[in-house]
Amino acid sequence: MKLVVAIIQDKDAPRILEALTQQGYRATKLASTGGFLRDGNTTLLLCVEDHEVDAVTETIGKLGKSREKLVTPMAPVGGPMDSYVPYPVEVVVGGATMFVSPVERFEKF
């Protein structure tokens, strides 16, 4: 068995969860926050058989869309604030980050 940990954007979570449920997978949904943009994310935990990993990662990868977003950079730490003018910068956000780990033991009560 494998543990799939998928970090996705909140906007993509309903579509991904619906698709996984229709395929017969169960997932635990956790609210999380990204460290770079401090935006809301969803972290999914799935325990699947080894041969199901590719199907799960394909579904998540297909529905976890990356998109461009305008963000205002934070002021530099320790620098002069009077000359700092924050201009919005376009960055790519979203998509999915997945980790797959072996599961030594799985029990459901």
C-alpha positions as CSV (number, residue, x, y, z in Angstrom):
1,M,0.0,0.0,0.0
2,K,1.0,3.6,-0.5
3,L,0.1,6.9,1.2
4,V,-0.5,9.7,-1.3
5,V,-0.3,13.2,0.1
6,A,-1.5,15.8,-2.4
7,I,-1.3,19.5,-1.8
8,I,-3.7,21.3,-4.1
9,Q,-5.3,24.8,-4.4
10,D,-8.6,25.2,-2.6
11,K,-10.2,26.2,-6.0
12,D,-9.4,22.7,-7.4
13,A,-10.4,20.7,-4.4
14,P,-14.1,20.1,-5.2
15,R,-13.4,18.8,-8.7
16,I,-10.6,16.6,-7.6
17,L,-12.5,15.1,-4.6
18,E,-15.5,14.5,-6.8
19,A,-13.4,12.7,-9.4
20,L,-11.6,10.6,-6.9
21,T,-14.9,9.6,-5.2
22,Q,-16.5,8.6,-8.5
23,Q,-13.4,6.4,-9.1
24,G,-14.0,4.7,-5.7
25,Y,-11.2,6.3,-3.7
26,R,-11.6,7.8,-0.2
27,A,-9.6,10.8,0.8
28,T,-9.1,12.8,4.0
29,K,-9.2,16.5,3.4
30,L,-7.1,18.8,5.5
31,A,-7.0,22.6,5.4
32,S,-3.5,23.9,4.9
33,T,-1.7,27.2,4.0
34,G,1.1,27.7,1.5
35,G,4.3,29.1,2.9
36,F,5.1,31.4,-0.1
37,L,1.9,33.2,-0.9
38,R,0.1,32.3,2.4
39,D,-2.9,31.2,0.3
40,G,-5.3,28.5,1.4
41,N,-4.6,25.0,0.2
42,T,-6.2,21.7,0.6
43,T,-4.1,18.7,1.6
44,L,-5.5,15.3,0.6
45,L,-4.5,12.0,2.3
46,L,-5.2,8.8,0.4
47,C,-4.2,5.2,1.1
48,V,-4.2,3.2,-2.1
49,E,-2.9,-0.1,-3.4
50,D,0.4,0.1,-5.2
51,H,-1.2,-0.5,-8.6
52,E,-3.6,2.4,-8.0
53,V,-1.0,5.1,-7.5
54,D,-0.7,6.0,-11.2
55,A,-4.5,6.4,-11.6
56,V,-4.8,8.6,-8.5
57,T,-1.8,10.8,-9.5
58,E,-3.1,11.1,-13.0
59,T,-6.5,12.3,-11.8
60,I,-5.0,14.8,-9.4
61,G,-2.5,16.0,-12.0
62,K,-5.1,16.5,-14.7
63,L,-7.5,18.4,-12.5
64,G,-5.0,20.4,-10.4
65,K,-4.6,23.4,-12.7
66,S,-1.8,25.9,-12.4
67,R,-2.8,29.6,-13.0
68,E,-1.2,33.0,-13.0
69,K,-1.8,35.4,-10.2
70,L,-0.7,39.0,-9.5
71,V,0.9,39.3,-6.1
72,T,2.5,42.3,-4.3
73,P,6.0,41.4,-3.0
74,M,6.6,42.1,0.7
75,A,9.0,44.9,1.7
76,P,12.6,43.8,2.2
77,V,13.6,43.2,5.8
78,G,16.1,45.7,7.2
79,G,16.1,47.9,4.1
80,P,15.0,51.5,3.7
81,M,11.2,51.7,3.5
82,D,11.0,55.2,2.0
83,S,12.3,54.1,-1.4
84,Y,10.4,50.8,-1.6
85,V,7.5,50.8,-4.0
86,P,5.7,47.5,-4.3
87,Y,4.7,46.7,-7.9
88,P,2.5,43.6,-8.5
89,V,4.4,40.6,-9.9
90,E,2.8,37.8,-11.9
91,V,3.5,34.3,-10.5
92,V,2.3,30.8,-11.4
93,V,0.3,29.2,-8.6
94,G,-1.6,26.0,-8.3
95,G,-1.1,22.7,-9.8
96,A,-0.5,19.8,-7.4
97,T,2.4,18.7,-5.3
98,M,2.3,15.0,-4.4
99,F,4.2,12.8,-2.2
100,V,3.9,9.0,-2.3
101,S,5.3,6.9,0.6
102,P,5.1,3.2,1.4
103,V,2.6,2.2,4.2
104,E,3.8,-0.4,6.6
105,R,0.5,-0.9,8.3
106,F,-3.1,0.2,7.5
107,E,-6.1,-0.5,9.8
108,K,-9.6,0.8,9.5
109,F,-12.0,0.5,12.4
